[in-house]
Amino acid sequence: MPGTYPIALVIFTPSVMRDVDLVIVGGGPAGLSTALHLHAIAPALQIVVLERERYPREKICAGGIGARAFKLLAKIGVDVECPKVPLTSLAVKLMHDTVVTRVDDLGAVVRRIEFDHALAKVAIARGIELRDNCGVERIEMIDASDRAVGTQDDVIQGRASSSDTARVRVITASGDVYRARAIVGADGVSGVVRHQAGFPRPELRAQVVELDTEGVADDLPRDTVVFDFARRDLAGYAWDFPTIVDGQPLVCRGAYVIRTLGADDARARCAAYLAERGLDIKRYRIKQFAERGWEPGVDIAKPRVLLVGEAAGIDIATGEGIGQAIEYGSVAAPYLARAFEREDLSFGDWRRAVEKHHLGFQLRIRYLAYELFYGRRRTKVEFLMPRLSSMFRVAVQDFAGVPISKLALARGAGQFLAAYATMKMRPDDVD
């Protein structure tokens, strides 16, 4: 692909044994953000990032990133140099209305194959050890003599990991071994860390189908991302995101279906969405993947094991993940630095640390939106939404990382109360 090249990495002989402070499993935005932010705070810590695939590797994703994420990276001097489609507008299509909110410097749409690779090159340039094509096979807890202390489930679930001399042993597919003081799981919900550490299977699940097409006459301008909720029988939405593929301006379109709320076929939904625009799904390469949402009260850490990004959970209402993954890293880094300094790697308060941060507030709001919008009063909620321009603007500004004034919040609250009073007088079955 133009503009990409293999990363030059340190080559290790098989069965190498190394002692490090932290192993981060997963070289996507969550893992790389964690590594970059932690390196900026505590450069003396020995950090190793292990990525299963070889860069540049494709990651199926619509690629929308709010400017908040870019601003977080800018604070540590990181500029991700890759093709981007700049955004200044977000549109939400409902059955009878379309709400369009404009905010300068809203964010951008990227291709993950390019964005992740560029972010990885920044990490390497800063001296962070990053190994690609290096999958993790096994995770064990060991003592100072390199002996396993109890079974894998025993130690990682906290029944045998309280010793100050305990370490996490990470064994790669090539037979290399790292003995780490702690490990960060940034390899997604289906990743090896989450599975081997014994975290429960997430309940909030979504199916996603996407493809890239040419533009059509009724597309909104290319500075706009579109979320189409017009189908009330769909627990989810369709989307149109402007994108660039090999230098060509295209549109990434797809369907996001929350499977937790019932069976549905994302591919069939996507085909119908394209057909309405005169496009035949058979002409395009279809990409399909699954997502998992953040769940209130569910553990996202165990002794010496901490989860970030989708491994911990992302926004289930919209499936937004890249910006939240980067923000997870910005929250995890100071938390980890303090934990290493105090020699307290139990991580018992990691969930509370997330919930107290803007990231946790955002995830809770999105979870409430998921429960409210997809509940039995969806018709009334849709009636309410076009009347909440001030609240929409606050939400979009938050996505862009714009500081929200108290006056803006007061206006949004007042607008909501007025619209809610009107909504209460409508029967549930009135369109």
Beta strands, then each sheet from edge to edge (+ up, - down):
strand 1: 17-25
strand 2: 47-50
strand 3: 64-66
strand 4: 85-93
strand 5: 98-109
strand 6: 129-131
strand 7: 136-142
strand 8: 167-172
strand 9: 177-185
strand 10: 205-213
strand 11: 224-228
strand 12: 236-245
strand 13: 248-258
strand 14: 287-292
strand 15: 301-302
strand 16: 305-307
sheet 1: 6+ 2+ 1+ 9+ 8- 7+
sheet 2: 6+ 2+ 1+ 9+ 16+ 15-
sheet 3: 3+ 5- 4+ 11+ 12- 13+ 10- 14+
end
